[in-house]
Each structure stands twice: as structure tokens, then as C-alpha cells.
């Protein structure tokens, strides 16, 4: 790969590492923003598309939020969805 004057491959890779570290936070914010626009509700299919996950991974991610008390699993018209819950501290 040709080196461009003034480029620094180390800083480029550091930026990538920082981006990977921020990925869970960005994923969470993306999911919350979408759910808030939809009455606090999100489906595994929506989460899959938004977060670039397989449907199975999205389902597992939402189930993890449920186990942690951040979401509640519901069924609406035969469709499984997750409603974000309020965390009062």
C-alpha cells in the first residue's frame, strides 16, 4: 500500500480501535432512538436492520436487555416486540 505524505498508519489504526470500543454504546443509542420514535417499541427485525446484526443476534441482544431489566418482551397482533422500560434510580 503506497504511503501518502502526512499520513500516519498508527493514528488510523488507533481511530479504528476507538471506534470498536464505542460500538456497543453507539448500538445502544441507535436502538433507543428508534424505539423512542416508535412508542418505546422495537422488533427483532428492526433491531437487525438498524444494528447490522443477524436476526438471531438481534433477538439475543433484545433478550439480554430484557434480562437486565431494560426492556420487556411483548406480543402485539402475533408479532414479538420489545418495549423499553423506565429505569428509576
Contact map, one row per residue, 1 for C-alpha under 8 A:
11100000000000000000000000000000000000000000000000000000000000000000000000000000000000000
11110000000000000000000000000000000000000000000000000000000000000000000000000000000000000
11111010000000000000000000000000000000000000000000000000000000000000000000000000000000000
01111110000000000000000000000000000000000000000000000000000000000000000000000000000000000
00111110000000000000000000000000000000000000000000000000000000000000000000000000000000000
00011111000000000000000000000000000000000000000000000000000000000000000000000000000000000
00111111100000000000000000000000000000000000000000000000000000000000000000000000000000000
00000111111100000000000000000000000000000000000000000000000000000000000000000000000000000
00000011111110000000000000000000000000000000000000000000000000000000000000000000000000000
00000001111111000000000000000000000000000000000000000000000000000000000000000000000000000
00000001111111100000000000000000000000000000000000000000000000000000000000000000000000000
00000001111111110000000000000000000000000000000000000000000000000000000000000000000000000
00000000111111111000000000000000000000000000000000000000000000000000000000000000000000000
00000000011111111100000000000000000000000000000000000000000000000000000000000000000000000
00000000001111111110000000000000000000000000000000000000000000000000000000000000000000000
00000000000111111111000000000000000000000000000000000000000000000000000000000000000000000
00000000000011111111100000000000000000000000000000000000000000000000000000000000000000000
00000000000001111111110000000000000000000000000000000000000000000000000000000000000000000
00000000000000111111111000000000000000000000000000000000000000000000000000000000000000000
00000000000000011111111000000000000000000000000000000000000000000000000000000000000000000
00000000000000001111111100000000000000000000000000000000000000000000000000000000000000000
00000000000000000111111111000000000000000000000000000000000000000000000000000000000000000
00000000000000000011111111100000000000000000000000000000000000000000000000000000000000000
00000000000000000000111111110000000000000000000000000000000000000000000000000000000000000
00000000000000000000011111111000000000000000000000000000000000000000000000000000000000000
00000000000000000000011111111100000000000000000000000000000000000000000000000000000000000
00000000000000000000001111111110000000000000000000100000000000000000000000000000000000000
00000000000000000000000111111111000000000000000000000000000000000000000000000000000000000
00000000000000000000000011111111100000000000000000000000000000000000000000000000000000000
00000000000000000000000001111111110000000000000001100000000000000000000000000000000000000
00000000000000000000000000111111111000000100001001100000000000000000000000000000000000000
00000000000000000000000000011111111100010000000000000000000000000000000000000000000100000
00000000000000000000000000001111111110000000000000000000000000000000000000000000000000000
00000000000000000000000000000111111111000100000000000000000000000000000000000000000000000
00000000000000000000000000000011111111111100000000000000000000000000000000000000001100000
00000000000000000000000000000001111111111000000000000000000000000000000000000000000000000
00000000000000000000000000000000111111110000000000000000000000000000000000000000000000000
00000000000000000000000000000000011111111100000000000000000000000000000000000000000000000
00000000000000000000000000000000001111111000000000000000000000000000000000000000000000000
00000000000000000000000000000001001111111100000000000000000000000000000000000000001100000
00000000000000000000000000000000001101111110000000000000000000000000000000000000111100000
00000000000000000000000000000010011001011111011000000000000000000000000000000000111000000
00000000000000000000000000000000000000001111111000000000000000000000000000000001110000000
00000000000000000000000000000000000000000111111100000010011001000000000000000001110000000
00000000000000000000000000000000000000000011111110000010010000000000000000000000000000000
00000000000000000000000000000000000000000111111111000000000000000000000000000000000000000
00000000000000000000000000000010000000000111111111111000010000000000000000000000000000000
00000000000000000000000000000000000000000001111111111110110000000000000000000000000000000
00000000000000000000000000000000000000000000111111111000000000000000000000000000000000000
00000000000000000000000000000110000000000000011111111000000000000000000000000000000000000
00000000000000000000000000100110000000000000001111111000010000000000000000000000000000000
00000000000000000000000000000000000000000000001111111100000000000000000000000000000000000
00000000000000000000000000000000000000000000001111111111110000000000000000000000000000000
00000000000000000000000000000000000000000000000100011111110000000000000000000000000000000
00000000000000000000000000000000000000000001100100001111111000000000000000000000000000000
00000000000000000000000000000000000000000000000000001111111100000000000000000000000000000
00000000000000000000000000000000000000000000000100001111111110000000000000000000000000000
00000000000000000000000000000000000000000001101100101111111111000000000000000000000000000
00000000000000000000000000000000000000000001000000000011111111100000000000000000000000000
00000000000000000000000000000000000000000000000000000001111111110000000000000000000000000
00000000000000000000000000000000000000000000000000000000111111111000000000000000000000000
00000000000000000000000000000000000000000001000000000000011111111100001000000000010000000
00000000000000000000000000000000000000000000000000000000001111111110000010000000000000000
00000000000000000000000000000000000000000000000000000000000111111111000000000000000000000
00000000000000000000000000000000000000000000000000000000000011111111111000000000000000000
00000000000000000000000000000000000000000000000000000000000001111111111110000000000000000
00000000000000000000000000000000000000000000000000000000000000111111111000000000000000000
00000000000000000000000000000000000000000000000000000000000000011111111000000000000000000
00000000000000000000000000000000000000000000000000000000000000001111111100000000000010000
00000000000000000000000000000000000000000000000000000000000000001111111100000000000111100
00000000000000000000000000000000000000000000000000000000000001001111111110000000011110000
00000000000000000000000000000000000000000000000000000000000000000100111111000000011110000
00000000000000000000000000000000000000000000000000000000000000100100001111100001111000000
00000000000000000000000000000000000000000000000000000000000000000000000111110001111000000
00000000000000000000000000000000000000000000000000000000000000000000000011111111100000000
00000000000000000000000000000000000000000000000000000000000000000000000001111111100000000
00000000000000000000000000000000000000000000000000000000000000000000000000111110000000000
00000000000000000000000000000000000000000000000000000000000000000000000000111111000000000
00000000000000000000000000000000000000000000000000000000000000000000000000111111100000000
00000000000000000000000000000000000000000011000000000000000000000000000011110111110000000
00000000000000000000000000000000000000001111000000000000000000000000000011110011111000000
00000000000000000000000000000000000000001111000000000000000001000000001111000001111100000
00000000000000000000000000000000001000011100000000000000000000000000001111000000111110000
00000000000000000000000000000001001000011000000000000000000000000000011100000000011111000
00000000000000000000000000000000000000000000000000000000000000000000111100000000001111100
00000000000000000000000000000000000000000000000000000000000000000000010000000000000111110
00000000000000000000000000000000000000000000000000000000000000000000010000000000000011111
00000000000000000000000000000000000000000000000000000000000000000000000000000000000001111
00000000000000000000000000000000000000000000000000000000000000000000000000000000000000111
